Every structure is written in structure tokens, then in C-alpha cells.
Amino acid sequence: AVQIADVPIVLEERPSAHLVSTGFDPRAYGLFEGPTSEERGMFDTPASPTRIVVYWVNLVADFPDDDDLTEQVGITVAHEIGHYFGLDEDDMERLGLD
């Protein structure tokens, strides 16, 4: 079974210019990239790596208070983990992770 422990969480300052040029929100707090847990289980070697990216500059800019920042980082990571397990934006909203 594939576990979330196999998925790295990396910090980047902001979304790349290339990503933003594809329509990605430059103010985003995080991103899930790669195959979901279900997709990863279908293949011995996934076609692309799976990772969660946290955009720390955007988070710090919007949440200058340490407690608020800590809370939002947790929400952001949980949101991206939800995508790993196949949840969509409607699911996230229902779970309060939007």
C-alpha cells in the first residue's frame, strides 16, 4: 500500500512563472503534483513523482501572526493531502479545508 509518508512536502517561495502562465493562481498557498494515491497504486513506477508544495512567501504575507500562520499551514497541507487521496475542491469545502 502506498502511504503519505512516501510523498515529500517541499517549500517554495511562490508558484513559478511557468505555472502561473498556465492559469495557476500566483497567490496560492499550496499545490499537489503527481499521481494520486489510487493512481500510484496502479503502476509499479509512476510516470511522474508525487509531491506537495507549500508556497511560504504567500502564507507569510497573508498570515503575519504566528498562530494564524501555523493554523493556515496545517489547513494548506491537509488540503493538498486531500488531493493526494482523490478529493476535489467541493470535498475540501465540505471539510472546511478551502
C-alpha positions in Angstrom: 0.0 0.0 0.0 1.2 3.5 -0.8 1.3 5.8 2.2 1.5 9.6 2.5 5.0 9.1 4.1 6.2 8.5 0.6 5.1 12.0 -0.5 7.5 14.8 0.1 6.3 18.2 1.3 8.6 20.9 -0.1 8.7 24.6 0.5 9.0 27.0 -2.4 8.8 30.8 -2.3 6.0 31.3 -4.8 4.4 29.5 -7.8 6.8 29.5 -10.8 6.3 31.9 -13.6 5.7 28.9 -15.9 3.0 27.6 -13.6 1.3 31.0 -13.3 1.3 31.2 -17.1 -0.8 28.1 -17.3 -3.5 29.9 -15.2 -2.4 28.8 -11.7 -3.2 31.4 -9.1 0.1 33.2 -8.1 -1.4 33.8 -4.6 -1.9 30.1 -3.9 -0.7 28.6 -0.6 0.0 25.1 -1.9 -0.1 22.6 -4.7 -0.5 18.9 -5.1 1.5 17.5 -8.1 1.6 14.0 -9.5 -0.4 10.8 -9.3 -2.9 10.4 -6.5 -2.7 7.5 -4.1 -5.0 5.4 -6.3 -3.1 6.2 -9.4 0.3 5.4 -7.8 -1.1 2.0 -6.7 -1.9 1.1 -10.3 1.7 1.2 -11.5 4.9 -0.2 -10.3 6.7 3.0 -11.2 4.6 6.1 -11.5 5.2 8.2 -14.6 5.8 11.3 -12.6 6.7 11.9 -8.9 4.1 13.0 -6.4 4.8 15.9 -4.1 3.1 18.6 -2.1 4.4 22.1 -2.5 3.8 24.8 0.2 4.3 28.4 -1.0 5.7 30.0 2.1 6.1 33.6 0.9 2.3 33.8 0.1 1.5 32.3 3.5 3.7 34.6 5.5 2.4 37.6 3.5 -1.2 36.8 4.3 -0.8 35.5 7.9 1.8 37.7 9.7 0.5 36.4 13.1 2.4 33.3 14.1 -0.7 31.5 15.4 -2.7 32.3 12.3 0.2 31.2 10.1 0.6 27.9 11.9 -3.1 27.2 11.5 -3.1 28.1 7.8 -0.1 25.9 7.1 -1.9 23.0 8.7 -5.0 23.7 6.6 -2.9 24.0 3.4 -1.1 20.8 4.0 -4.3 19.0 4.9 -5.9 20.4 1.7 -3.1 19.1 -0.5 -3.1 15.7 1.2 -6.8 15.6 0.4 -6.0 15.9 -3.2 -3.5 13.1 -2.9 -6.4 10.9 -1.7 -8.6 12.0 -4.6 -10.7 14.7 -3.0 -11.8 17.6 -5.2 -12.4 21.3 -4.3 -16.1 20.6 -3.4 -14.9 17.9 -1.0 -12.4 20.4 0.5 -15.0 23.0 1.0 -17.3 20.5 2.8 -14.4 19.6 5.1 -13.5 23.2 5.8 -10.2 22.9 4.0 -10.8 25.6 1.4 
